[in-house]
Amino acid sequence: MKIIPLGIWGGYPKANGATSSFLIEHNGFHCLIDCGSGVLASLQNYLPLDQLDAVVLSHYHADHIADIGSLQYSRLIQFYLGEQAPVLPIYGHVYDEEEFAKLTYKEQTIGVGITESDVLSIGPFTVSFCRTVHPVYCLAMKFEADGRSIVLTADTEWCDDLVPFATGADLLISEANLYEEHVGKAPGHMGGSEAGKLAEQAKVKHLVLTHLPHHGDVRDILAAASSTYSGHVEIAEVGKKYLS
């Protein structure tokens, strides 16, 4: 099992970048986690679009779904060219009917509803969910295969429920959108110290930080995470293969 960051930014991409998104692979199965702005361009550096097997969305804010329409259109173009691929399942929560309906498109993609209580088999992965603290309904995810686990917090403030959810994970990919002076002042996001605290309390083996702010020096967020987590922590690096 391996996971590759495709983008690391929150809100909107920096120049030539993409918003926070990941490609997770195992046994030849490829799943995209979130599909915001710039993600489709980044994805094609690692995988032809027609080889994507599934998409899982944490929530419907634009920085997590902006490229869904482009992904759907890419499959429609391949269909017109006579290269029809299997219908692509896009997993998204069912609590925004308008956005969920958009996941199904012209027999190219189909929306599959998820809730926090679900435990799903998606290809070789067992995938479970935990609701986070965010202005809209948002789901953290745990991917498990062959005795290993990867947990992604998605967008969230500090959330006690994430500690048992992430406990013992081989890799925790946590949002860290806030500098310490902003912790508790911006709803729906964590600072580096909180990401580190989560990793420490959950006793995870490795912490990777994502959904980063565009201003300031993100090394300060890394330092804050290192102050509360005794294990290895790093800023997510686009294209790097983790847990392979």
Beta strands, then each sheet from edge to edge (+ up, - down):
strand 1: 2-7
strand 2: 21-26
strand 3: 29-33
strand 4: 54-56
strand 5: 88-93
strand 6: 109-114
strand 7: 119-122
strand 8: 125-131
strand 9: 139-145
strand 10: 148-152
strand 11: 171-175
strand 12: 206-210
strand 13: 232-235
sheet 1: 1+ 2- 3+ 4+ 5+ 6+
sheet 2: 7+ 8- 9+ 10- 11- 12- 13-
end
